[in-house]
Amino acid sequence: YTSEVKINNEVLDAWTTFKVANYLDVDSQYGPVTNLVNFKDKLLFFQDGALGLASVNERSLITDNNIGSLTLGVGDVLDRFDYITIGNGSSIVNDRSIVTSLSTLYWYDVDKNEICAYDG
């Protein structure tokens, strides 16, 4: 679920407002979402049998002959998701085996008894 966008000097705090339709469903065949990780400024989500990437406020920069750049985007905060792998995941909620270095994300897949790494 996502809250509304925060605006300076507003009377009601928008971060406390969650509208009913502001959510993103992932494919339930891989189990529930068990962990969220910020890695290289990307939001990764773990399910029992998958690792995916949630697109948060995704934008595209277009350059032209003018000095500045044009930014294109969509109105939704969470507008899509992509699976990185459907071979390994994390079935443990708040899994402490998920660790990051500057270049690589590591985790232990309990179900398959494997140590996994993802570097983008």
N, C-alpha and C positions, 0 to 999 in steps of 0.2 A: 504494500500500500504506500502511496505517496501523499504527502501533505500539499497544501497550496503553497504558492511562491511567496516568500517573505518580502514585504515592502516596508521601507523605512517610515517611521512615524505613523504607522497604522494604529487604529483604535483597538482592533482585535488581532491577536497574534495568529497569522496565517499558518504557522508551523503546527498549530494545534487543531487545524481543520483538515479532516480526512473525508473527502467525498466518496460516496459508495462506489462509483465507477473508476476511481483512480487506483487501479491495481494492474498487475501483469501476471498472467498464469503461464507457467511452464508446463512441459509435457509430463503428465503424472505417471506415465509408464515407467519412469526412472526413479520414482519414489518422491517423498516430500523434500522441500528445500531444507537442508540441514545446517548450512554454513554460508556466510557471505564474507568475502575477502576483497579488500582494496589492494590491487596489485598493478603497478605501473600506471596509476591513474585510471584504471579500469575496474568495474565492479564484476567480480567473478562469483558465481553461485555454485554450491555443491549440492548434489542430490545423492541418493543411495548409490546409483549406478551411473552418474554423469557429472561432468564439469562443464559449465556454460558461462557465457559472457552476456550480461545485461547491458543494453545500450542506455545510458543515462544522459539526458540532454544532448544527444548526438548532434553535432554541427559539421558543416562542410564549408571550407573556405574556397572561394573562387577568386582568382586574380585576373585582372584585365589591364587595359592600358592606363587606367587611372592610378593615382598614387596609393590609394587605400585598397582594401580587399572587401569583398562582399561575403557576408555570412548567411548561409541558408540553414534552416533547422525545421523542426516540427514542434507542435504545441505541447506534446505530451512529455512528461518527465521520463517515464519508462515506456518506450514505444515498441521495442522488439528485443528478442534474445536470440543468441546463436549458441549451438553446442560446440565445444572445443573437442570433447571426447565423450563417447557413450560407453567406453570400455572400463573406466575407473571413476570412482566417486568417493564419497565419504558418508557413511551411514551413521556416524556418531555426531549428535548435536553438540555444538561448541567444541569441536574436535581440537585438542591441543597439539595434535601431530602436524597441523597445518602451520608451516613456518615460511617466512620469506627472507630472501637475501636481496641484494641490490638487483640481481639479474634473474633469479629463479624462484619459483614457488614449489615447495616440497610438501608432500603429505603421504600418510600411510593408509592404504586401502585395506581395511580389516577384512572385508568380505572375500577379497582375492589374495590376501597376504602378500601385497606388493608395496614397495616404496615407489612413489611416483614423483615426477618433476615436470614442471611446465615453465618455459621461458619466453612465451609469447610467440 
